[in-house]
Amino acid sequence: MPLTGKQRRALRALGHHLQAVVQVGHAGVTAGVVAALEQALWDHELVKVKVGSEAPGDRKAVAAELAEATGADLAQVLGRTLLLYKPNHDERKIEL
């Protein structure tokens, strides 16, 4: 189920202080980037991703590709920073 506007706003507020833990570089979205993002989402549920200026493709296309590859919801695209959310059904850390 897609996120509502209120849920996105709450996630943006929670993600404001976070540092980017995954970076997309000149190689673009690779299997390694997807694996690192999946692990980070499993650990934290809410993750910031930095898209480097040398990354191929549009930042919004990269965001959509990462969200689709991991099954996460895209909460925000701000500049070259993405905020992705995927609830951990075993032990929830964030309640929306």
Backbone as CSV, one residue per row, in Angstrom:
resi,resn,N_x,N_y,N_z,CA_x,CA_y,CA_z,C_x,C_y,C_z
1,MET,0.840,-1.170,0.000,0.000,0.000,0.000,0.894,1.245,0.000
2,PRO,0.649,2.189,-0.897,1.487,3.391,-0.948,1.306,4.264,0.291
3,LEU,2.322,5.059,0.554,2.298,5.951,1.710,1.340,7.114,1.484
4,THR,0.676,7.522,2.546,-0.178,8.704,2.468,0.683,9.950,2.659
5,GLY,0.100,11.099,2.427,0.823,12.352,2.601,1.285,12.562,4.035
6,LYS,0.445,12.214,4.992,0.813,12.363,6.409,1.939,11.418,6.787
7,GLN,1.917,10.219,6.241,2.986,9.266,6.526,4.305,9.744,5.933
8,ARG,4.261,10.265,4.704,5.484,10.810,4.087,6.040,11.966,4.913
9,ARG,5.163,12.838,5.385,5.589,13.978,6.195,6.260,13.491,7.481
10,ALA,5.684,12.483,8.124,6.259,11.936,9.351,7.635,11.311,9.074
11,LEU,7.756,10.605,7.951,9.045,9.989,7.596,10.090,11.050,7.271
12,ARG,9.693,12.120,6.589,10.631,13.202,6.292,11.133,13.836,7.586
13,ALA,10.254,13.992,8.563,10.660,14.557,9.849,11.641,13.629,10.566
14,LEU,11.377,12.328,10.527,12.285,11.371,11.154,13.625,11.289,10.425
15,GLY,13.595,11.441,9.114,14.807,11.302,8.314,15.654,12.548,8.229
16,HIS,15.151,13.665,8.740,15.867,14.938,8.613,17.280,14.871,9.181
17,HIS,17.454,14.249,10.322,18.756,14.224,10.990,19.657,13.074,10.541
18,LEU,19.146,12.173,9.725,19.932,11.005,9.302,21.046,11.377,8.331
19,GLN,22.101,10.603,8.366,23.185,10.720,7.393,22.967,9.665,6.304
20,ALA,23.440,9.941,5.111,23.329,8.973,4.011,24.218,7.768,4.314
21,VAL,23.647,6.571,4.217,24.410,5.359,4.503,24.740,4.575,3.234
22,VAL,24.090,4.909,2.129,24.346,4.252,0.849,24.581,5.346,-0.182
23,GLN,25.560,5.106,-1.067,25.860,6.075,-2.113,25.830,5.392,-3.469
24,VAL,25.261,6.092,-4.448,25.240,5.613,-5.829,26.281,6.415,-6.584
25,GLY,27.274,5.737,-7.139,28.373,6.408,-7.819,28.286,6.306,-9.327
26,HIS,29.450,6.369,-9.963,29.518,6.396,-11.425,29.049,5.094,-12.071
27,ALA,29.039,3.998,-11.319,28.583,2.718,-11.872,27.058,2.624,-11.872
28,GLY,26.392,3.533,-11.183,24.931,3.527,-11.155,24.389,2.531,-10.145
29,VAL,23.194,2.064,-10.404,22.544,1.107,-9.508,23.043,-0.287,-9.863
30,THR,23.925,-0.804,-9.022,24.495,-2.128,-9.229,23.900,-3.106,-8.223
31,ALA,24.229,-4.368,-8.390,23.754,-5.377,-7.440,24.310,-5.104,-6.047
32,GLY,25.526,-4.605,-5.956,26.122,-4.276,-4.668,25.405,-3.141,-3.967
33,VAL,25.011,-2.131,-4.730,24.269,-1.002,-4.157,22.908,-1.478,-3.654
34,VAL,22.242,-2.298,-4.428,20.928,-2.815,-4.031,21.064,-3.681,-2.779
35,ALA,22.098,-4.523,-2.718,22.306,-5.378,-1.546,22.603,-4.544,-0.303
36,ALA,23.433,-3.509,-0.449,23.738,-2.638,0.682,22.489,-1.899,1.150
37,LEU,21.671,-1.461,0.220,20.440,-0.756,0.571,19.447,-1.695,1.252
38,GLU,19.323,-2.908,0.759,18.420,-3.875,1.390,18.837,-4.155,2.827
39,GLN,20.143,-4.300,3.059,20.632,-4.539,4.414,20.374,-3.331,5.315
40,ALA,20.614,-2.138,4.788,20.372,-0.921,5.567,18.889,-0.766,5.889
41,LEU,18.020,-1.074,4.934,16.578,-1.001,5.187,16.155,-2.031,6.224
42,TRP,16.745,-3.205,6.180,16.440,-4.238,7.164,16.852,-3.779,8.560
43,ASP,18.008,-3.135,8.656,18.525,-2.693,9.945,17.798,-1.465,10.483
44,HIS,17.463,-0.509,9.600,16.987,0.794,10.056,15.565,1.161,9.630
45,GLU,15.025,0.543,8.622,13.708,0.836,8.036,13.661,2.147,7.254
46,LEU,14.359,3.177,7.686,14.364,4.476,7.019,15.813,4.827,6.695
47,VAL,16.115,5.010,5.399,17.495,5.161,4.965,17.619,6.315,3.986
48,LYS,18.694,7.093,4.153,19.028,8.129,3.183,20.061,7.567,2.215
49,VAL,19.874,7.890,0.944,20.783,7.465,-0.117,21.275,8.711,-0.839
50,LYS,22.572,8.806,-1.056,23.164,9.930,-1.769,23.456,9.486,-3.203
51,VAL,22.959,10.251,-4.167,23.213,9.971,-5.581,24.302,10.931,-6.034
52,GLY,25.461,10.383,-6.397,26.583,11.210,-6.821,26.300,11.918,-8.137
53,SER,26.986,13.030,-8.348,26.782,13.805,-9.579,27.253,13.035,-10.808
54,GLU,28.141,12.071,-10.623,28.640,11.274,-11.742,27.771,10.055,-12.036
55,ALA,26.717,9.851,-11.249,25.845,8.696,-11.448,25.084,8.831,-12.764
56,PRO,25.004,7.747,-13.524,24.269,7.815,-14.797,22.768,7.902,-14.558
57,GLY,22.102,8.626,-15.409,20.644,8.726,-15.324,20.191,9.850,-14.421
58,ASP,18.914,10.091,-14.488,18.271,11.122,-13.689,18.128,10.639,-12.249
59,ARG,18.194,11.553,-11.304,18.095,11.185,-9.886,16.744,10.567,-9.569
60,LYS,15.682,11.031,-10.214,14.357,10.468,-9.973,14.240,9.059,-10.564
61,ALA,14.913,8.833,-11.680,14.926,7.488,-12.260,15.702,6.533,-11.358
62,VAL,16.807,7.004,-10.800,17.592,6.192,-9.861,16.747,5.875,-8.634
63,ALA,16.017,6.871,-8.129,15.155,6.670,-6.960,14.100,5.612,-7.242
64,ALA,13.457,5.699,-8.390,12.424,4.726,-8.752,13.018,3.330,-8.907
65,GLU,14.205,3.252,-9.497,14.858,1.954,-9.695,15.226,1.317,-8.359
66,LEU,15.757,2.110,-7.431,16.115,1.579,-6.113,14.875,1.152,-5.334
67,ALA,13.829,1.953,-5.394,12.597,1.615,-4.685,12.000,0.317,-5.223
68,GLU,12.004,0.172,-6.532,11.456,-1.041,-7.138,12.309,-2.264,-6.821
69,ALA,13.634,-2.105,-6.879,14.540,-3.237,-6.653,14.475,-3.748,-5.215
70,THR,14.201,-2.858,-4.260,14.181,-3.257,-2.851,12.777,-3.436,-2.295
71,GLY,11.771,-2.997,-3.024,10.405,-3.066,-2.522,10.103,-1.997,-1.490
72,ALA,10.896,-0.934,-1.488,10.729,0.152,-0.521,9.834,1.244,-1.092
73,ASP,9.363,2.101,-0.209,8.583,3.274,-0.605,9.500,4.478,-0.625
74,LEU,9.363,5.289,-1.646,10.137,6.516,-1.760,9.416,7.606,-0.978
75,ALA,10.043,8.088,0.090,9.428,9.112,0.928,9.784,10.510,0.451
76,GLN,10.996,10.680,-0.119,11.412,12.021,-0.514,12.584,11.957,-1.488
77,VAL,12.588,12.896,-2.433,13.742,13.171,-3.273,14.033,14.645,-3.088
78,LEU,15.162,14.946,-2.468,15.543,16.322,-2.207,16.955,16.518,-2.733
79,GLY,17.062,17.227,-3.843,18.373,17.378,-4.473,18.864,16.024,-4.948
80,ARG,20.033,15.647,-4.494,20.599,14.344,-4.849,20.513,13.360,-3.686
81,THR,19.615,13.635,-2.749,19.423,12.769,-1.591,18.040,12.145,-1.643
82,LEU,17.989,10.835,-1.445,16.739,10.082,-1.468,16.448,9.568,-0.071
83,LEU,15.189,9.482,0.276,14.775,8.908,1.549,13.845,7.746,1.239
84,LEU,14.267,6.545,1.628,13.515,5.328,1.348,13.066,4.679,2.653
85,TYR,11.873,4.099,2.622,11.294,3.452,3.802,10.774,2.073,3.428
86,LYS,11.140,1.102,4.261,10.604,-0.250,4.103,10.447,-0.841,5.498
87,PRO,9.204,-1.106,5.918,9.009,-1.625,7.276,9.580,-3.032,7.426
88,ASN,10.164,-3.268,8.580,10.671,-4.586,8.936,9.538,-5.284,9.683
89,HIS,8.932,-6.283,9.076,7.755,-6.913,9.652,8.080,-7.789,10.856
90,ASP,9.356,-8.161,11.032,9.742,-8.963,12.193,9.805,-8.118,13.454
91,GLU,10.458,-6.971,13.383,10.523,-6.066,14.533,10.484,-4.628,14.036
92,ARG,9.342,-4.023,14.163,9.132,-2.657,13.692,9.839,-1.664,14.588
93,LYS,10.489,-0.698,13.964,11.133,0.398,14.690,10.346,1.693,14.540
94,ILE,9.644,1.827,13.401,8.883,3.036,13.105,7.415,2.654,12.932
95,GLU,6.562,3.264,13.723,5.117,3.045,13.602,4.496,4.248,12.911
96,LEU,3.777,4.023,11.837,3.113,5.113,11.116,1.628,5.134,11.387
